[in-house]
Amino acid sequence: MNIETEVEIHTFDDGNQRFQHYTNKWKIIEKMYNGGKLKLMNCDQNDIIINSISAWKTRIMIKLLDKS
């Protein structure tokens, strides 16, 4: 995963439960510990930051193209 990649969180634990009520669409703004931890910014509310979450608790969001 690269900086600016959009992800969703599939496991909210270890103190990050307080972020569950926000839209589950996050942008990676920093990678730490060789990519094992991520700093995330909420895509809808840019002032909402998760300072540290394990990368395995996230998954890349796939953007589907509109074929119309």
N, CA, C and O of each residue as an XYZ file, in Angstrom:
272
protein
N       0.847     -1.174      0.000
C       0.000      0.000      0.000
C       0.894      1.240      0.000
O       1.924      1.285      0.673
N       0.487      2.213     -0.748
C       1.255      3.438     -0.883
C       0.553      4.615     -0.206
O      -0.638      4.554      0.100
N       1.307      5.674      0.020
C       0.728      6.916      0.515
C      -0.349      7.355     -0.481
O      -0.176      7.202     -1.690
N      -1.441      7.892      0.017
C      -2.594      8.351     -0.766
C      -3.545      7.218     -1.164
O      -4.621      7.492     -1.695
N      -3.181      5.953     -0.924
C      -4.083      4.845     -1.215
C      -5.298      4.940     -0.301
O      -5.161      5.223      0.889
N      -6.484      4.706     -0.852
C      -7.702      4.707     -0.040
C      -7.976      3.296      0.457
O      -7.925      2.326     -0.298
N      -8.269      3.210      1.750
C      -8.513      1.914      2.391
C      -9.772      1.989      3.236
O     -10.274      3.069      3.547
N     -10.268      0.816      3.598
C     -11.313      0.720      4.608
C     -10.766     -0.133      5.738
O      -9.858     -0.940      5.537
N     -11.318      0.050      6.913
C     -10.879     -0.695      8.086
C     -11.850     -1.846      8.321
O     -13.063     -1.639      8.375
N     -11.318     -3.063      8.462
C     -12.192     -4.214      8.729
C     -12.110     -4.672     10.183
O     -12.953     -5.454     10.623
N     -11.119     -4.205     10.937
C     -10.986     -4.575     12.342
C     -10.735     -3.330     13.176
O      -9.635     -2.777     13.180
N     -11.774     -2.897     13.884
C     -11.659     -1.757     14.802
C     -11.449     -2.307     16.204
O     -12.377     -2.833     16.818
N     -10.227     -2.183     16.709
C      -9.947     -2.596     18.086
C      -8.755     -1.782     18.600
O      -8.328     -0.824     17.955
N      -8.231     -2.163     19.743
C      -7.054     -1.496     20.326
C      -7.216      0.018     20.434
O      -6.286      0.770     20.140
N      -8.391      0.457     20.852
C      -8.607      1.887     21.044
C      -9.102      2.625     19.823
O      -9.414      3.813     19.910
N      -9.184      1.960     18.693
C      -9.656      2.619     17.471
C     -11.160      2.471     17.269
O     -11.688      2.902     16.243
N     -11.861      1.866     18.233
C     -13.313      1.711     18.117
C     -14.007      3.067     18.015
O     -15.087      3.162     17.433
N     -13.409      4.100     18.565
C     -14.046      5.434     18.555
C     -14.165      6.011     17.145
O     -14.861      7.005     16.941
N     -13.491      5.396     16.169
C     -13.553      5.880     14.794
C     -14.596      5.129     13.961
O     -14.784      5.443     12.785
N     -15.275      4.145     14.553
C     -16.227      3.311     13.806
C     -17.397      4.089     13.240
O     -17.935      3.698     12.204
N     -17.812      5.171     13.874
C     -19.010      5.877     13.422
C     -18.730      6.833     12.254
O     -19.663      7.416     11.702
N     -17.475      6.995     11.879
C     -17.147      7.820     10.709
C     -17.278      6.986      9.440
O     -17.229      5.757      9.489
N     -17.443      7.657      8.308
C     -17.451      6.956      7.027
C     -16.189      6.112      6.931
O     -15.088      6.604      7.181
N     -16.347      4.838      6.568
C     -15.212      3.915      6.547
C     -14.451      4.023      5.216
O     -14.381      3.078      4.431
N     -13.894      5.202      5.005
C     -13.088      5.475      3.814
C     -11.933      6.352      4.273
O     -12.137      7.500      4.668
N     -10.716      5.808      4.222
C      -9.537      6.429      4.800
C      -8.422      6.522      3.767
O      -8.332      5.692      2.862
N      -7.586      7.524      3.905
C      -6.440      7.702      3.024
C      -5.172      7.524      3.849
O      -5.043      8.090      4.934
N      -4.239      6.736      3.326
C      -2.953      6.549      4.000
C      -2.152      7.844      3.863
O      -1.931      8.336      2.756
N      -1.722      8.387      5.004
C      -0.910      9.603      4.953
C       0.513      9.363      5.468
O       1.388     10.213      5.309
N       0.734      8.208      6.081
C       2.087      7.872      6.525
C       2.178      6.373      6.770
O       1.245      5.758      7.286
N       3.313      5.793      6.393
C       3.606      4.392      6.686
C       4.719      4.356      7.713
O       5.694      5.101      7.612
N       4.570      3.479      8.713
C       5.554      3.374      9.784
C       5.960      1.916      9.970
O       5.240      1.004      9.562
N       7.110      1.708     10.585
C       7.592      0.367     10.877
C       7.574     -0.527      9.633
O       7.040     -1.637      9.637
N       8.181      0.007      8.572
C       8.301     -0.742      7.312
C       6.937     -1.113      6.727
O       6.801     -2.154      6.085
N       5.938     -0.275      6.944
C       4.598     -0.500      6.402
C       3.684     -1.303      7.297
O       2.523     -1.528      6.956
N       4.194     -1.746      8.453
C       3.374     -2.544      9.364
C       2.303     -1.738     10.076
O       1.278     -2.283     10.485
N       2.538     -0.447     10.223
C       1.564      0.466     10.846
C       1.286      1.604      9.875
O       2.154      2.001      9.098
N       0.064      2.123      9.929
C      -0.352      3.201      9.047
C      -0.934      4.358      9.846
O      -1.527      4.165     10.907
N      -0.756      5.546      9.324
C      -1.459      6.732      9.818
C      -2.489      7.064      8.751
O      -2.157      7.197      7.574
N      -3.746      7.197      9.174
C      -4.843      7.374      8.227
C      -5.592      8.683      8.454
O      -5.688      9.174      9.579
N      -6.122      9.238      7.361
C      -6.984     10.419      7.421
C      -8.328     10.043      6.809
O      -8.384      9.429      5.743
N      -9.401     10.411      7.484
C     -10.733     10.124      6.954
C     -10.963     10.925      5.682
O     -10.655     12.116      5.636
N     -11.499     10.286      4.654
C     -11.688     10.940      3.352
C     -12.809     11.971      3.372
O     -12.773     12.923      2.593
N     -13.798     11.809      4.236
C     -14.909     12.758      4.301
C     -14.649     13.897      5.280
O     -15.109     15.020      5.071
N     -13.918     13.608      6.340
C     -13.614     14.612      7.371
C     -12.095     14.615      7.580
O     -11.563     13.835      8.370
N     -11.418     15.496      6.864
C      -9.958     15.486      6.838
C      -9.300     15.795      8.180
O      -8.097     15.584      8.337
N     -10.064     16.289      9.142
C      -9.492     16.565     10.456
C      -9.511     15.341     11.369
O      -9.004     15.402     12.489
N     -10.086     14.234     10.909
C     -10.139     12.995     11.685
C      -8.951     12.122     11.273
O      -8.865     11.663     10.133
N      -8.041     11.903     12.217
C      -6.803     11.173     11.949
C      -6.697      9.985     12.901
O      -6.934     10.109     14.103
N      -6.337      8.838     12.344
C      -5.942      7.689     13.159
C      -4.423      7.675     13.125
O      -3.823      7.452     12.073
N      -3.802      7.912     14.269
C      -2.347      8.048     14.320
C      -1.594      6.745     14.127
O      -0.446      6.755     13.681
N      -2.220      5.621     14.455
C      -1.537      4.340     14.295
C      -2.548      3.206     14.269
O      -3.352      3.043     15.187
N      -2.490      2.427     13.196
C      -3.308      1.218     13.081
C      -2.494      0.200     12.292
O      -1.799      0.563     11.342
N      -2.574     -1.063     12.674
C      -1.855     -2.105     11.955
C      -2.389     -2.226     10.535
O      -3.600     -2.200     10.313
N      -1.485     -2.355      9.584
C      -1.872     -2.430      8.171
C      -2.805     -3.612      7.895
O      -3.678     -3.519      7.032
N      -2.627     -4.724      8.623
C      -3.455     -5.898      8.360
C      -4.926     -5.668      8.707
O      -5.782     -6.448      8.290
N      -5.231     -4.616      9.458
C      -6.617     -4.309      9.830
C      -7.337     -3.495      8.759
O      -8.491     -3.105      8.939
N      -6.655     -3.242      7.645
C      -7.239     -2.450      6.555
C      -7.225     -3.247      5.262
O      -6.511     -4.242      5.132
N      -8.029     -2.791      4.309
C      -7.978     -3.371      2.954
C      -8.157     -2.245      1.954
O      -8.863     -1.269      2.211
N      -7.511     -2.396      0.817
C      -7.571     -1.385     -0.237
C      -8.985     -1.310     -0.786
O      -9.632     -2.335     -1.001
N      -9.459     -0.095     -1.009
C     -10.781      0.103     -1.613
C     -10.627      0.049     -3.132
O      -9.783      0.734     -3.711
N     -11.436     -0.756     -3.747
C     -11.423     -0.907     -5.197
C     -12.439      0.058     -5.803
O     -13.601      0.087     -5.397
N     -11.994      0.834     -6.764
C     -12.902      1.778     -7.435
C     -13.428      1.101     -8.698
O     -12.657      0.672     -9.556
N     -14.748      1.013     -8.796
C     -15.377      0.437     -9.971
C     -15.662      1.530    -10.979
O     -16.117      2.616    -10.622
N     -15.395      1.237    -12.229
C     -15.646      2.204    -13.288
C     -17.096      2.155    -13.703
O     -17.676      1.075    -13.813
N     -17.692      3.313    -13.935
C     -19.062      3.407    -14.413
C     -19.049      3.132    -15.911
O     -18.422      3.874    -16.667
N     -19.736      2.070    -16.353
C     -19.717      1.655    -17.762
C     -20.839      2.278    -18.571
O     -21.035      1.912    -19.730
N     -21.589      3.221    -17.983
C     -22.709      3.810    -18.734
C     -22.239      4.872    -19.703
O     -23.053      5.465    -20.411
